Amino acid sequence: MATSPPSDGGQKKKRIITLGLMAVFLMSASFFLIDRKEETIIVVTFPSGRELEMEVADTPEKLLVGLAFRETLPANGGMLYIFESTGQNHVWTKEYRFPVDVMWVDESHHIVGLKENVAPCRESDCPRYSSSPEAVRYAIQAEAGFIKQEGIILGQELKYTLRM
């Protein structure tokens, strides 16, 4: 008794279904693997009324890298560091390409420390800057000269607004 070979239509149907399932699987996997470039932006309003759009550093990687390897800050921009906990938190300027002003801010959004014109560092051992002795939850890095230009002083309260 002879067996007949499977029909070409049946094989094509199996291939199409298999390819379709593989395509669905790959699209689903890519959804979870794609590095989304959506950055959280918080608008910080200073007592003068000036607003800066702050890129948020709130992961260990972003807290470590900060503004490194960038050529400039965007106009009216900066970096807001949100530390995991309140305490003696530090920032540095390793591999920065430009100087920055640093403002340390406590949990109630009051400025508790200032450091103007912090130079970029390209050495292997760069200094770390803190608000010592004040405990902080946030640090803000803005263009050098911002503190003087806006008349920023200790004790001023900042307003944070999440940009959607």
N, CA, C and O of each residue as an XYZ file, in Angstrom:
656
protein
N       0.839     -1.163      0.000
C       0.000      0.000      0.000
C       0.889      1.233      0.000
O       1.776      1.350      0.845
N       0.682      2.104     -0.879
C       1.509      3.295     -1.022
C       0.888      4.452     -0.247
O      -0.331      4.622     -0.209
N       1.787      5.260      0.384
C       1.285      6.447      1.097
C       1.495      7.647      0.196
O       2.483      7.741     -0.532
N       0.574      8.529      0.260
C       0.708      9.712     -0.589
C       1.444     10.810      0.179
O       1.244     10.979      1.382
N       2.291     11.548     -0.522
C       3.013     12.630      0.141
C       2.032     13.708      0.598
O       0.982     13.912     -0.012
N       2.400     14.401      1.694
C       1.507     15.463      2.179
C       1.327     16.526      1.092
O       2.227     16.785      0.293
N       0.172     17.112      1.089
C      -0.122     18.100      0.053
C       0.695     19.370      0.278
O       1.021     19.741      1.406
N       1.009     20.016     -0.834
C       1.756     21.272     -0.756
C       0.967     22.319      0.018
O       1.564     23.132      0.724
N      -0.342     22.322     -0.092
C      -1.188     23.287      0.614
C      -1.066     23.135      2.118
O      -1.043     24.136      2.835
N      -0.986     21.902      2.617
C      -0.859     21.651      4.053
C       0.481     22.129      4.586
O       0.542     22.706      5.671
N       1.554     21.899      3.844
C       2.898     22.347      4.242
C       2.971     23.870      4.272
O       3.513     24.453      5.211
N       2.431     24.501      3.257
C       2.454     25.969      3.205
C       1.694     26.561      4.394
O       2.120     27.546      4.997
N       0.565     25.938      4.713
C      -0.243     26.429      5.819
C       0.534     26.336      7.134
O       0.490     27.263      7.944
N       1.249     25.216      7.353
C       2.050     25.035      8.567
C       3.183     26.069      8.626
O       3.453     26.636      9.685
N       3.836     26.308      7.502
C       4.922     27.298      7.464
C       4.401     28.703      7.779
O       5.018     29.444      8.544
N       3.281     29.054      7.191
C       2.709     30.380      7.420
C       2.335     30.551      8.888
O       2.600     31.601      9.473
N       1.728     29.544      9.485
C       1.357     29.617     10.896
C       2.602     29.722     11.766
O       2.636     30.513     12.708
N       3.633     28.921     11.453
C       4.878     28.955     12.226
C       5.549     30.322     12.111
O       5.970     30.889     13.119
N       5.651     30.849     10.909
C       6.253     32.173     10.705
C       5.443     33.265     11.409
O       6.009     34.189     11.992
N       4.131     33.151     11.349
C       3.272     34.130     12.029
C       3.475     34.106     13.539
O       3.562     35.155     14.177
N       3.551     32.906     14.107
C       3.785     32.782     15.549
C       5.159     33.314     15.941
O       5.307     33.970     16.972
N       6.165     33.028     15.110
C       7.509     33.546     15.394
C       7.515     35.072     15.340
O       8.152     35.713     16.176
N       6.821     35.660     14.376
C       6.762     37.117     14.256
C       6.094     37.729     15.486
O       6.571     38.729     16.021
N       4.991     37.128     15.932
C       4.302     37.625     17.126
C       5.222     37.524     18.341
O       5.293     38.452     19.146
N       5.921     36.408     18.472
C       6.843     36.220     19.598
C       7.954     37.263     19.582
O       8.253     37.862     20.614
N       8.572     37.486     18.415
C       9.659     38.465     18.316
C       9.183     39.881     18.606
O       9.880     40.647     19.271
N       8.002     40.232     18.112
C       7.476     41.572     18.396
C       7.194     41.730     19.887
O       7.468     42.782     20.465
N       6.651     40.695     20.502
C       6.371     40.763     21.944
C       7.658     40.884     22.739
O       7.729     41.684     23.672
N       8.672     40.113     22.392
C       9.951     40.157     23.109
C      10.626     41.507     22.921
O      11.216     42.040     23.861
N      10.547     42.067     21.716
C      11.206     43.350     21.471
C      10.561     44.467     22.284
O      11.238     45.431     22.639
N       9.280     44.362     22.586
C       8.601     45.370     23.398
C       9.268     45.500     24.766
O       9.398     46.604     25.294
N       9.688     44.374     25.337
C      10.305     44.381     26.658
C      11.802     44.667     26.613
O      12.375     45.092     27.616
N      12.437     44.445     25.481
C      13.879     44.598     25.379
C      14.321     45.953     24.855
O      15.485     46.322     25.013
N      13.423     46.698     24.238
C      13.787     47.992     23.668
C      14.110     48.968     24.786
O      13.377     49.061     25.771
N      15.214     49.695     24.631
C      15.590     50.730     25.584
C      14.806     51.986     25.250
O      15.098     52.672     24.271
N      13.815     52.280     26.069
C      12.991     53.449     25.814
C      13.754     54.704     26.196
O      14.371     54.766     27.260
N      13.711     55.698     25.333
C      14.442     56.943     25.546
C      13.590     58.003     26.236
O      14.009     59.154     26.361
N      12.393     57.617     26.684
C      11.549     58.579     27.361
C      12.192     58.923     28.696
O      12.334     58.061     29.563
N      12.575     60.169     28.859
C      13.201     60.632     30.087
C      12.157     61.330     30.940
O      11.269     62.013     30.429
N      12.277     61.149     32.233
C      11.424     61.898     33.136
C      11.964     63.318     33.221
O      13.163     63.522     33.412
N      11.091     64.281     33.082
C      11.469     65.692     33.184
C      10.693     66.304     34.350
O       9.470     66.193     34.427
N      11.424     66.947     35.249
C      10.799     67.691     36.338
C      11.174     69.153     36.150
O      12.347     69.493     35.997
N      10.174     69.998     36.164
C      10.406     71.437     36.049
C      10.610     71.959     37.469
O       9.745     71.810     38.332
N      11.770     72.574     37.692
C      12.078     73.161     38.992
C      11.904     74.670     38.867
O      12.507     75.317     38.011
N      11.059     75.213     39.748
C      10.815     76.650     39.763
C      11.569     77.252     40.938
O      11.412     76.820     42.080
N      12.391     78.257     40.644
C      13.203     78.938     41.645
C      12.438     80.153     42.175
O      11.491     80.610     41.535
N      12.840     80.681     43.338
C      12.129     81.824     43.924
C      12.008     83.026     42.986
O      11.051     83.793     43.101
N      12.939     83.205     42.076
C      12.886     84.317     41.126
C      11.799     84.121     40.068
O      11.473     85.047     39.325
N      11.236     82.897     40.006
C      10.257     82.572     38.975
C      10.868     81.830     37.802
O      10.148     81.296     36.958
N      12.170     81.794     37.743
C      12.870     81.082     36.661
C      12.605     79.583     36.776
O      12.612     79.023     37.873
N      12.376     78.951     35.650
C      12.128     77.514     35.600
C      13.228     76.830     34.803
O      13.652     77.325     33.759
N      13.681     75.696     35.302
C      14.624     74.852     34.566
C      13.986     73.488     34.374
O      13.382     72.936     35.294
N      14.128     72.951     33.169
C      13.655     71.600     32.885
C      14.769     70.632     33.226
O      15.808     70.607     32.567
N      14.545     69.832     34.263
C      15.574     68.944     34.778
C      15.377     67.512     34.299
O      14.315     66.914     34.473
N      16.424     66.986     33.696
C      16.456     65.555     33.430
C      16.668     64.884     34.785
O      17.433     65.385     35.610
N      16.006     63.771     35.019
C      16.058     63.134     36.325
C      17.051     61.979     36.331
O      17.009     61.092     35.478
N      17.945     62.015     37.316
C      18.863     60.894     37.568
C      18.351     60.203     38.825
O      18.524     60.706     39.935
N      17.716     59.038     38.642
C      17.121     58.352     39.774
C      17.410     56.853     39.789
O      16.821     56.108     40.572
N      18.317     56.419     38.921
C      18.757     55.020     38.944
C      20.249     55.018     39.275
O      20.919     56.034     39.085
N      20.778     53.901     39.763
C      22.214     53.872     40.072
C      23.083     54.285     38.886
O      24.085     54.977     39.066
N      22.714     53.872     37.689
C      23.508     54.198     36.510
C      23.476     55.697     36.225
O      24.516     56.311     35.983
N      22.284     56.282     36.255
C      22.153     57.714     35.978
C      22.796     58.547     37.077
O      23.387     59.591     36.800
N      22.685     58.092     38.329
C      23.315     58.819     39.432
C      24.829     58.817     39.287
O      25.482     59.796     39.650
N      25.390     57.753     38.772
C      26.837     57.646     38.594
C      27.330     58.483     37.419
O      28.346     59.168     37.531
N      26.623     58.434     36.298
C      27.077     59.084     35.074
C      26.711     60.563     35.037
O      27.525     61.385     34.616
N      25.513     60.916     35.465
C      25.095     62.321     35.467
C      25.181     62.948     34.091
O      24.600     62.441     33.132
N      25.900     64.040     33.994
C      26.029     64.782     32.735
C      27.324     64.451     31.981
O      27.728     65.198     31.090
N      27.962     63.361     32.327
C      29.225     62.980     31.689
C      29.052     62.790     30.187
O      28.004     62.352     29.712
N      30.102     63.130     29.458
C      30.228     62.923     28.018
C      29.326     63.830     27.175
O      29.285     63.681     25.954
N      28.625     64.737     27.780
C      27.790     65.667     27.023
C      28.593     66.921     26.719
O      29.436     67.342     27.510
N      28.322     67.501     25.577
C      29.062     68.700     25.178
C      28.507     69.967     25.824
O      29.266     70.889     26.122
N      27.200     70.024     26.042
C      26.567     71.199     26.636
C      25.311     70.785     27.389
O      24.836     69.655     27.272
N      24.792     71.719     28.156
C      23.465     71.566     28.748
C      22.458     72.208     27.804
O      22.766     73.213     27.165
N      21.261     71.642     27.706
C      20.251     72.323     26.893
C      19.876     73.662     27.541
O      20.011     73.826     28.753
N      19.412     74.601     26.741
C      18.973     75.894     27.271
C      17.898     75.654     28.317
O      16.976     74.869     28.095
N      18.011     76.323     29.450
C      17.067     76.169     30.563
C      16.951     74.729     31.038
O      15.877     74.283     31.439
N      18.069     74.003     30.990
C      18.067     72.605     31.408
C      19.069     72.338     32.500
O      19.853     73.210     32.877
N      19.035     71.133     33.001
C      19.961     70.702     34.028
C      19.689     69.262     34.415
O      18.969     68.545     33.719
N      20.268     68.845     35.524
C      20.112     67.479     36.012
C      19.657     67.537     37.462
O      20.248     68.232     38.288
N      18.590     66.790     37.757
C      18.098     66.649     39.117
C      18.415     65.236     39.579
O      17.901     64.259     39.035
N      19.266     65.143     40.588
C      19.608     63.850     41.166
C      18.617     63.559     42.290
O      18.450     64.374     43.197
N      17.970     62.419     42.234
C      17.089     61.989     43.312
C      17.768     60.785     43.959
O      17.780     59.689     43.397
N      18.331     61.001     45.143
C      19.072     59.947     45.822
C      18.112     58.962     46.478
O      16.978     59.303     46.814
N      18.591     57.736     46.653
C      17.771     56.672     47.218
C      17.280     57.013     48.621
O      16.159     56.667     48.995
N      18.115     57.688     49.388
C      17.721     58.066     50.745
C      18.358     59.402     51.109
O      19.322     59.839     50.480
N      17.810     60.033     52.119
C      18.350     61.296     52.600
C      19.618     61.019     53.401
O      19.654     60.091     54.210
N      20.639     61.806     53.181
C      21.891     61.631     53.909
C      23.007     62.431     53.278
O      22.763     63.417     52.582
N      24.223     62.006     53.520
C      25.405     62.653     52.948
C      25.635     62.094     51.545
O      26.475     61.216     51.347
N      24.900     62.598     50.598
C      25.004     62.155     49.210
C      25.995     63.034     48.465
O      26.157     64.215     48.771
N      26.646     62.441     47.491
C      27.721     63.114     46.763
C      27.445     63.141     45.265
O      26.709     62.310     44.733
N      28.056     64.119     44.598
C      28.093     64.163     43.132
C      29.532     64.415     42.718
O      30.356     64.855     43.520
N      29.822     64.132     41.460
C      31.145     64.431     40.923
C      30.989     64.873     39.483
O      29.892     64.809     38.928
N      32.068     65.318     38.876
C      32.011     65.813     37.502
C      32.956     65.026     36.590
O      33.539     65.581     35.659
N      33.097     63.750     36.867
C      33.972     62.898     36.052
C      33.456     62.849     34.618
O      32.289     62.552     34.363
N      34.353     63.148     33.699
C      34.097     63.146     32.246
C      33.089     64.201     31.806
O      32.502     64.083     30.730
N      32.881     65.227     32.622
C      32.069     66.357     32.185
C      32.886     67.162     31.186
O      34.116     67.116     31.203
N      32.212     67.891     30.327
C      32.863     68.723     29.320
C      32.714     70.210     29.629
O      33.228     71.045     28.884
N      32.019     70.555     30.716
C      31.736     71.945     31.061
C      31.566     72.049     32.573
O      31.210     71.067     33.224
N      31.820     73.241     33.143
C      31.624     73.427     34.583
C      30.134     73.552     34.918
O      29.327     73.900     34.056
N      29.776     73.266     36.173
C      28.388     73.353     36.617
C      28.306     74.016     37.989
O      29.279     74.037     38.742
N      27.145     74.550     38.294
C      26.804     74.960     39.648
C      25.996     73.823     40.257
O      25.189     73.193     39.574
N      26.214     73.559     41.554
C      25.511     72.475     42.237
C      24.744     73.053     43.411
O      25.271     73.842     44.195
N      23.481     72.640     43.516
C      22.634     73.020     44.643
C      22.160     71.744     45.317
O      21.626     70.850     44.660
N      22.356     71.658     46.638
C      21.882     70.502     47.396
C      20.577     70.885     48.055
O      20.438     71.980     48.601
N      19.613     69.967     48.001
C      18.251     70.266     48.433
C      17.772     69.166     49.390
O      17.997     67.979     49.150
N      17.103     69.583     50.484
C      16.609     68.593     51.447
C      15.232     68.073     51.027
O      14.704     68.464     49.986
N      14.656     67.186     51.851
C      13.369     66.571     51.510
C      12.229     67.575     51.391
O      11.262     67.333     50.669
N      12.335     68.694     52.090
C      11.269     69.702     52.032
C      11.495     70.715     50.900
O      10.824     71.745     50.836
N      12.443     70.410     50.017
C      12.754     71.210     48.826
C      13.402     72.553     49.152
O      13.267     73.512     48.391
N      14.102     72.623     50.275
C      14.857     73.824     50.634
C      16.325     73.631     50.294
O      16.882     72.553     50.505
N      16.949     74.675     49.767
C      18.363     74.609     49.412
C      19.188     74.635     50.693
O      19.045     75.544     51.511
N      20.052     73.636     50.865
C      20.877     73.540     52.078
C      22.371     73.582     51.774
O      23.188     73.597     52.695
N      22.733     73.601     50.505
C      24.145     73.667     50.139
C      24.319     74.188     48.728
O      23.492     73.933     47.853
N      25.413     74.928     48.512
C      25.707     75.499     47.203
C      27.186     75.314     46.874
O      28.040     75.427     47.754
N      27.481     75.036     45.632
C      28.863     74.975     45.154
C      28.852     75.540     43.739
O      28.218     74.995     42.837
N      29.577     76.656     43.568
C      29.580     77.322     42.275
C      30.772     76.914     41.420
O      31.860     76.623     41.919
N      30.525     76.904     40.107
C      31.573     76.714     39.110
C      32.452     75.487     39.380
O      33.677     75.590     39.430
N      31.815     74.334     39.551
C      32.542     73.083     39.774
C      33.139     72.643     38.440
O      32.425     72.437     37.458
N      34.450     72.506     38.429
C      35.169     72.212     37.190
C      34.977     70.764     36.748
O      34.804     69.873     37.580
N      35.007     70.533     35.436
C      34.974     69.157     34.927
C      36.233     68.420     35.349
O      37.265     69.043     35.601
N      36.154     67.107     35.426
C      37.310     66.293     35.815
C      37.481     65.161     34.812
O      36.541     64.427     34.506
N      38.689     65.040     34.314
C      38.993     63.943     33.372
C      40.072     63.032     33.927
O      40.632     62.212     33.199
N      40.362     63.168     35.196
C      41.367     62.329     35.866
C      40.737     60.997     36.265
O      39.519     60.837     36.194
N      41.559     60.055     36.679
C      41.013     58.777     37.132
C      40.428     58.882     38.532
O      39.532     58.114     38.884
N      40.917     59.817     39.335
C      40.423     59.996     40.696
C      39.864     61.403     40.845
O      40.607     62.340     41.139
N      38.565     61.557     40.647
C      37.927     62.867     40.681
C      37.356     63.144     42.071
O      36.929     62.222     42.765
N      37.351     64.427     42.477
C      36.772     64.761     43.781
C      35.257     64.575     43.776
O      34.591     64.739     42.754
N      34.738     64.230     44.952
C      33.298     64.124     45.154
C      32.879     65.323     45.989
O      33.582     65.727     46.916
N      31.736     65.882     45.653
C      31.249     67.073     46.327
C      29.983     66.728     47.096
O      29.114     66.015     46.593
N      29.886     67.244     48.332
C      28.697     66.997     49.139
C      28.247     68.290     49.789
O      28.920     69.315     49.691
N      27.103     68.233     50.453
C      26.536     69.403     51.128
C      26.957     69.455     52.588
O      26.364     70.184     53.384
N      27.954     68.702     52.931
C      28.381     68.529     54.313
C      28.208     69.817     55.113
O      28.609     70.873     54.623
N      27.643     69.792     56.294
C      27.180     68.641     57.071
C      25.707     68.323     56.864
O      25.188     67.415     57.513
N      25.017     69.036     55.985
C      23.579     68.860     55.797
C      23.238     67.560     55.080
O      23.936     67.136     54.160
N      22.135     66.934     55.527
C      21.611     65.755     54.843
C      20.751     66.219     53.671
O      19.975     67.166     53.802
N      20.889     65.555     52.536
C      20.143     65.956     51.344
C      19.449     64.764     50.712
O      19.848     63.615     50.896
N      18.398     65.069     49.961
C      17.697     64.055     49.185
C      17.883     64.297     47.694
O      17.737     63.382     46.883
N      18.214     65.567     47.332
C      18.335     65.946     45.931
C      19.593     66.775     45.708
O      20.096     67.430     46.621
N      20.087     66.733     44.484
C      21.119     67.665     44.038
C      20.696     68.152     42.657
O      20.144     67.397     41.856
N      20.961     69.406     42.401
C      20.635     69.997     41.103
C      21.935     70.507     40.498
O      22.699     71.217     41.152
N      22.178     70.142     39.250
C      23.310     70.686     38.504
C      22.755     71.552     37.377
O      21.941     71.114     36.564
N      23.228     72.797     37.360
C      22.822     73.759     36.332
C      24.083     74.356     35.736
O      25.188     74.090     36.209
N      23.917     75.168     34.691
C      25.074     75.775     34.057
C      25.843     76.629     35.060
O      25.248     77.237     35.950
N      27.156     76.673     34.915
C      27.992     77.496     35.788
C      27.536     78.947     35.683
O      27.292     79.446     34.584
N      27.423     79.614     36.813
C      26.974     80.996     36.854
C      25.504     81.147     37.203
O      25.040     82.254     37.475
N      24.767     80.037     37.197
C      23.326     80.092     37.465
C      23.037     80.596     38.879
O      22.144     81.423     39.064
N      23.776     80.112     39.876
C      23.536     80.498     41.273
C      23.674     82.009     41.427
O      22.814     82.655     42.026
N      24.735     82.563     40.897
C      24.975     84.012     41.004
C      23.926     84.787     40.202
O      23.367     85.771     40.685
N      23.671     84.337     38.991
C      22.719     85.019     38.105
C      21.329     85.105     38.721
O      20.663     86.132     38.596
N      20.884     84.046     39.380
C      19.532     84.009     39.950
C      19.487     84.455     41.404
O      18.406     84.526     41.989
N      20.639     84.757     42.002
C      20.668     85.192     43.396
C      20.247     84.104     44.367
O      19.592     84.377     45.372
N      20.628     82.867     44.061
C      20.254     81.715     44.892
C      20.998     81.794     46.223
O      22.203     82.042     46.255
N      20.265     81.579     47.331
C      20.878     81.553     48.656
C      20.330     80.361     49.442
O      19.298     79.790     49.092
N      21.036     80.003     50.500
C      20.597     78.907     51.362
C      19.224     79.216     51.958
O      18.912     80.363     52.275
N      18.424     78.182     52.100
C      17.112     78.317     52.726
C      15.974     78.551     51.756
O      14.810     78.413     52.133
N      16.279     78.903     50.512
C      15.199     79.135     49.554
C      14.483     77.831     49.248
O      15.089     76.760     49.218
N      13.176     77.944     49.020
C      12.368     76.776     48.713
C      12.125     76.688     47.206
O      11.855     77.690     46.544
N      12.226     75.463     46.680
C      12.025     75.219     45.263
C      10.703     74.499     45.064
O      10.229     73.798     45.959
N      10.111     74.671     43.896
C       8.879     73.982     43.548
C       9.185     72.989     42.429
O       9.813     73.353     41.435
N       8.752     71.752     42.581
C       8.965     70.715     41.562
C       7.633     70.392     40.906
O       6.622     70.215     41.585
N       7.641     70.315     39.571
C       6.461     69.943     38.812
C       6.860     68.882     37.799
O       7.776     69.094     37.005
N       6.186     67.754     37.819
C       6.453     66.676     36.861
C       5.841     67.041     35.526
O       4.648     67.330     35.438
N       6.663     67.029     34.484
C       6.153     67.334     33.135
C       5.695     66.038     32.502
O       6.455     65.074     32.421
N       4.471     66.017     32.060
C       3.902     64.816     31.441
C       3.981     64.904     29.941
O       3.551     63.984     29.245
